[in-house]
Amino acid sequence: MATVVNNVLNTKVVPHAQWVEARKKLLAKEKEFTRLRDELSRSRRALPWERVDKEYVFEGPRGKEKLADLFRGRSQLIVYHFMFGPGWKEGCPSCSFLADTFDGAAVHMAQRDVTFVAISRATLPEIQAFQKRMGWRFKWLSSFGSDFNFDYQVSTGKEEPGKSQVYYNYELTEFPSEERPGLSVFHKNENGETFHTYSTYARGLDILLTAYNFLDMTPKGRDEEGMKPHAMAWVRHHDRYGNSSVASCCAGEQNAQASSLPKLVVDEFHDEVRPLDES
């Protein structure tokens, strides 16, 4: 069972004027953080690009598609590397935590010349079964049989099995699974050439976790200090809250341990799954 040592709450109570004074001091830091984040975003956009010469083929709802096909008439493509390996019973709970926000975001990103898709190494039937269960509609493709996941650091390469360290987030590091989370961005020019412009992994994905951004504003924050066996052990698939099994973000076979437990109905995800409008 996941255990946690709660953070000690700040219980200091002060008069309103003193509270406003303290709040203004924090506001100055928040504004500086916003300016630094804007500067970082500009630096990200200023990164050089690399041409994508290898031909990647994926299997999706429309059949076989190449990387260039995924742009769907737009010049920018965001790929979320969803941790879901072949043979897994279900996708990673932590990736699913992010994925619960994808459908709403994808509609808005399309208005800014961005197409969003998720890609996993699980087979398409495995992906579609899990996607239907979760009630998601975003486009999700299988890279099974291609080098895509290996080339973008999100699956264990052929040369890596058995090694204590793998190449992830641009360095050799330890990672306890053959699949890893990440996000990659691509651009396609008027000549049809495709370029890789950005990828981020590990805590670089933290900003995508909308629920965490809300929690960070509360007195308890994320309340994960002392959580065992890892900080996100409290996270479940949205239809699994209420059971006591520990969520694993690293091993698909372990993720399946709760499959025999009663399935909870989550009202906001009860609609029948429909194909995502890709227009």
N, C-alpha and C positions, 0 to 999 in steps of 0.2 A: 504494500500500500504506500502511496506517496505521502511523505511527511514533510512538515514545514515548521520552521521556527519563525513566528510572526515578528515583523519589525516592531520596534518600540515606537508607539505613536507619540508625536509631539503634542502634549496636552497643555502647553502654555497658553493661557487666556489673558488678553490685554484689552485695554480700552480701544474704541474705534480709531481714534486719531493715531495711536501707536501702531495699530494694525495697518492703517493706510501707509504709514511711513515705511514699515517693513515691506509692504507689498510693492511700493515704488522702487525700493532697492532691488528687489527681485526682478521687477519689470525692466530695469536697466540692463540686467544680465540677459533677460529673455530677448530684448531688442538686439543686443550685441550678438547673441547666438543666431538670431534670424539673419543679421547682416553677414555673419560668417557662413551660414548655410547658403545664402545667395551667392557669395563669392565662390564657394565650393562647387555650386551648380554651374557657374560660368566656367570654372576650370575643367569640369567634366565635359562640357560641350566643346571645349578647346582641345581635347585630346586628339591626337592623330588617329586616322582610321587605318584598318588593314583590309585588303581585298580578300573576299571569300572566293577562292578558286575551286575548292573541292565541291563536288555535286552531292548534296545530301537529299535523300528521298525519304519521305515520311508517309505513314498510312493514317488517314483520317476519315471523317464522315464522307468526304468526296472521293475517296479512293487514294491512289498514289499522288503525292504532291511534292514538288521540289521546294527548297527554301525560298526561292524567288517567287513561287506561286502564293506563298503565305501572306504576302503584303496586301493582297486583295485590292489593288488599285491605289494603295497609299504608298508613301515613300519611306515610312518608318515602321519598324516591326519590333515589338517587345516580346521576348520569349521567356516565360517562367519555367525554369527547370524543376519540375515537380518530382520529388523523391517517390518513385513507384517503379520497382524493378520487376522483371519477368518472373512469374511464379508467386509474387506477393498476393496475399488475399485482399489487401486494401492499401491505399496510399498512406503516406506518412501523416500522422495527426498534426504535426507542426505546419507542414505544407498545407494541409487542409484548413488550418486556422487562418492562413493567408487567403486561401482560395474562396472562403466564404464571402469575400469582398470583390472577387474578380468580375462577376457579372455586371454589377452596377458601374464599376470603374471603366470597363471595356466600352460601354456605350458612349461615355463622355470622351474617352481618349480618341475614339474614332472621329470626333469633331475637330481634333487637332492633328489630323493626318497621321494617326498612329493605329496600327492594328495590333491586337493583343492575342496571343495564343499560349497554351501550356503544352509542354512536350515532356514525355516520360519514356523510359526504355521498356516499360511493360507493354505487352501486346495490346492491340486495339480492343479485342473483346474484353480483356481485363480492365482496361481503362473505361470502356463504355458501361460495364456492369457497375463499377464503383461510382462513376459519375451519375448514373441514374439513381443509385441509392442515395447519394448526397443531394440530389436535386439541382445540380449545377447545369448551366447552359453554355458556358464559354467554350470556344473551340479548343479541343485537346487532341493531340496527335501522338502517335507512337513512333519512336526512333529506332525500334527494335531492328537489328540487322544492319544499322548504319554506324558510322564512326562519330556521329554528331555529339553524343553524350561524352564520349571519351575525349574528343578534341576540345570540348568546352569545360573540362575538369569536373563533370558531375557524375561520372561513373568510373569505377575502377578499371584502369587500362589493362590490356593483356600482359603488360610487363610488370604490373603492380601486385597481383595476388600473392599473398604470403609475406609481403614486405611490411615492416613496422610503420613506415611512413609513405604517404601518397602525395602527389602534387595537387594541391588545392589552395585556392585563394592566392595563387602566385608564389607559393612556397611549399617546401616539403613539410608535412605535418601529419599527425595521427588523426585518423577518422575511422570510427567503428563500423562503417557500413560500406557496401559496394556502390551505393547511390548517395548523392549529395545534393543539397539545394543550391540554387543560384538563379540569376537573371541576366539575360544577354540582350543587347540592343543592336539592331541592324538598320542600314539605310540602303535604298535602291535608287540609283540615279535614272535620268531620262534615257540613258543608253541600256538600261537593264542590268547594269553592273551592281553587284551586292557587296556591301562593306560591313565589317564588324566594327562598331564604334565604342562599345562599352560592355563590361560584364562585372557583376558584383556577387559576392558570396558571404557566407557566415553572417556576422553582425552587420554587414553591409545591407542585409535584407530587413533589418530591424525597423526601418522607417516605413516599410510596407504593412506592418502589423497595426492596423487601425485600432484594434481593441487595446493594445499596449499604449498607444498614444493617449487614449482616454484614461486608462488606469494610472498613467504617470501623473495625472492631475489630481489624483485622490490622495487622502492622508496616508493610506497604506501602500500606495503605489502598486507595483506588480506583486508584492508580497511573496516573493520567491526565495528570499534569503533562507538558506538552510534546507531548501526543498531537495528531497532525495528520490530517485538516484540522480536526477539532473534538474535544472531550473524550470524546465517546461513540462515536468512530469504531471502537472495538473491538467494540461491540455488534452481534450478528447475530440474525436469527431463529433460534430454537433448533434448527432443522434445517439451518442453514447454517454452523455453526462448522467450521472447517477449510479454508475457501476464503480467498483473499487479497484479495478485493474489499473496498473501503472501504464500510462501512455509511453510508447517508445517512438522516438523520432528517427530511429536509425535502422531498424531491422523489420522488414515486411512480415516475416514469419512470426515474429513476436507480436506485431500489431494485430495479428489474427486471434490472439488469445481471448479476446472478449466477444468473439463472434457468436458464441452460444448463449450469451447473456441476453436478457430481455431488451428489446429495442424500444427506446423511448421516442414518442412522437413529438417532434418539434414543430409547432404550428406554422412558423414563418417559412418552413421549408416543405410544406405539404403539397404544393402544387405539382401537377404532373409534369415530368420532364419533357421539354419541347426542344427541337433543334434550334441552335442559335442562329438568328438572322445575320448572315454574313455580308449583307449588302452595305 
